Amino acid sequence: MINIFQRIDCNFIPVSSLNESTKWYIDVFGCSFVWKEEAGYVALNVSNEIEAGKSANAMLGHAMITLVESEDFNPLCFIKNGIKHPFMNFYTTDIERAHLLLIEKGVTVDPIVDEGNLKYFNFIELNGHHMGVCSF
């Protein structure tokens, strides 16, 4: 089988307010601004390994976040074993620090789960989306 894809380009995240959500992702997550379209899209780098305004997906192969202003959406998550499950995980090398910083920023976070080689926690972002953070 031929592999036709080389990477994930971006993850689209529906938001109710593009300006408010852009500010939140920059202030809370430390994302950097890449571009904005008048049609209601903002691209953000998650990685800080590249200067602001440059595309981490094209230059480093890292997936970006693209916020999409949406008229109507339900917060993203799914149910597994009767529990809400995040639809996306962010990776960190320092999960304790990430957990503490999100708490300090007023984000609703679950406790860190330590499974030995894997640590993770879930949180709810500004628009009610269920997301996770992992470290391994």
Secondary structure per residue as TSV (DSSP state, phi and psi in degrees):
chain	resnum	aa	ss	phi	psi
A	1	M	-	360.0	136.4
A	2	I	-	-85.0	131.3
A	3	N	-	-81.1	111.7
A	4	I	-	-92.7	-10.6
A	5	F	-	-113.3	144.7
A	6	Q	-	-106.0	-24.0
A	7	R	-	-172.4	170.2
A	8	I	-	-85.3	126.1
A	9	D	-	-76.8	-56.4
A	10	C	E	-153.6	163.0
A	11	N	E	-113.1	118.3
A	12	F	E	-80.6	129.1
A	13	I	E	-122.8	116.2
A	14	P	E	-71.7	138.6
A	15	V	E	-135.7	155.1
A	16	S	S	-84.7	-30.7
A	17	S	-	-134.7	113.8
A	18	L	H	-63.0	-44.9
A	19	N	H	-65.7	-46.4
A	20	E	H	-64.3	-42.5
A	21	S	H	-69.5	-38.5
A	22	T	H	-59.8	-47.7
A	23	K	H	-60.1	-43.6
A	24	W	H	-61.3	-48.6
A	25	Y	H	-64.7	-33.8
A	26	I	H	-74.0	-47.4
A	27	D	H	-72.3	-41.2
A	28	V	H	-86.8	-44.9
A	29	F	H	-93.8	-17.7
A	30	G	-	78.4	18.3
A	31	C	-	-62.8	157.8
A	32	S	E	-114.4	143.8
A	33	F	E	-71.9	135.8
A	34	V	E	-113.4	-56.4
A	35	W	E	-159.9	163.4
A	36	K	E	-135.7	138.5
A	37	E	E	-111.4	141.1
A	38	E	T	-61.9	-20.0
A	39	A	T	-73.4	-1.2
A	40	G	T	102.7	35.8
A	41	Y	E	-127.2	140.7
A	42	V	E	-133.7	129.9
A	43	A	E	-101.5	136.3
A	44	L	E	-131.7	141.1
A	45	N	E	-85.9	135.2
A	46	V	S	-83.8	-42.0
A	47	S	-	-71.2	140.0
A	48	N	S	-101.0	17.2
A	49	E	S	-83.3	6.3
A	50	I	S	-142.1	149.7
A	51	E	-	-69.6	150.4
A	52	A	T	-56.3	141.8
A	53	G	T	91.0	-15.9
A	54	K	S	-95.7	150.2
A	55	S	-	-89.2	111.6
A	56	A	H	-67.1	-26.9
A	57	N	H	-70.0	-42.1
A	58	A	H	-76.2	-37.8
A	59	M	H	-87.7	-33.4
A	60	L	H	-118.5	-11.2
A	61	G	-	80.3	14.6
A	62	H	-	-89.0	137.2
A	63	A	-	-67.2	145.0
A	64	M	E	-106.6	169.9
A	65	I	E	-102.5	131.6
A	66	T	E	-119.0	111.9
A	67	L	E	-79.6	135.6
A	68	V	E	-125.3	116.2
A	69	E	E	-69.0	123.9
A	70	S	-	-122.8	140.4
A	71	E	S	-72.1	-33.2
A	72	D	S	-153.1	123.3
A	73	F	-	-153.2	161.9
A	74	N	-	-106.7	143.2
A	75	P	-	-53.8	139.2
A	76	L	-	-81.0	129.9
A	77	C	-	-179.9	173.8
A	78	F	E	-143.2	167.1
A	79	I	E	-102.8	129.8
A	80	K	E	-134.3	125.2
A	81	N	T	53.7	37.3
A	82	G	T	77.9	6.8
A	83	I	E	-121.1	141.8
A	84	K	E	-65.1	131.9
A	85	H	E	-116.7	138.2
A	86	P	-	-66.4	149.5
A	87	F	S	-92.3	-10.9
A	88	M	-	-149.2	142.1
A	89	N	E	-115.0	139.5
A	90	F	E	-101.0	145.4
A	91	Y	E	-103.6	140.8
A	92	T	-	-140.6	152.6
A	93	T	S	-90.0	-10.6
A	94	D	-	-133.8	81.3
A	95	I	H	-67.2	-34.4
A	96	E	H	-63.0	-43.8
A	97	R	H	-64.8	-44.1
A	98	A	H	-60.7	-43.3
A	99	H	H	-60.7	-48.9
A	100	L	H	-63.1	-43.4
A	101	L	H	-63.2	-40.9
A	102	L	H	-66.3	-40.0
A	103	I	H	-60.9	-45.5
A	104	E	H	-62.4	-28.3
A	105	K	T	-85.9	1.9
A	106	G	T	84.4	15.9
A	107	V	-	-81.3	139.9
A	108	T	E	-75.6	114.3
A	109	V	E	-126.3	148.3
A	110	D	-	-85.9	164.2
A	111	P	-	-63.3	156.8
A	112	I	-	-72.1	132.1
A	113	V	E	-101.8	127.8
A	114	D	E	-111.4	110.9
A	115	E	-	-107.9	26.0
A	116	G	S	90.9	-91.7
A	117	N	S	-78.4	-14.8
A	118	L	-	-127.2	131.5
A	119	K	E	-122.4	144.7
A	120	Y	E	-157.3	161.8
A	121	F	E	-150.9	159.0
A	122	N	E	-111.1	158.6
A	123	F	E	-151.4	168.4
A	124	I	E	-116.8	123.9
A	125	E	-	-86.4	-179.2
A	126	L	T	-50.5	-39.5
A	127	N	T	-91.7	6.7
A	128	G	S	89.8	4.6
A	129	H	-	-70.3	139.6
A	130	H	E	-90.7	118.2
A	131	M	E	-128.8	168.5
A	132	G	E	-133.9	166.8
A	133	V	E	-131.7	135.1
A	134	C	E	-132.3	160.0
A	135	S	E	-149.2	135.5
A	136	F	-	-150.0	360.0
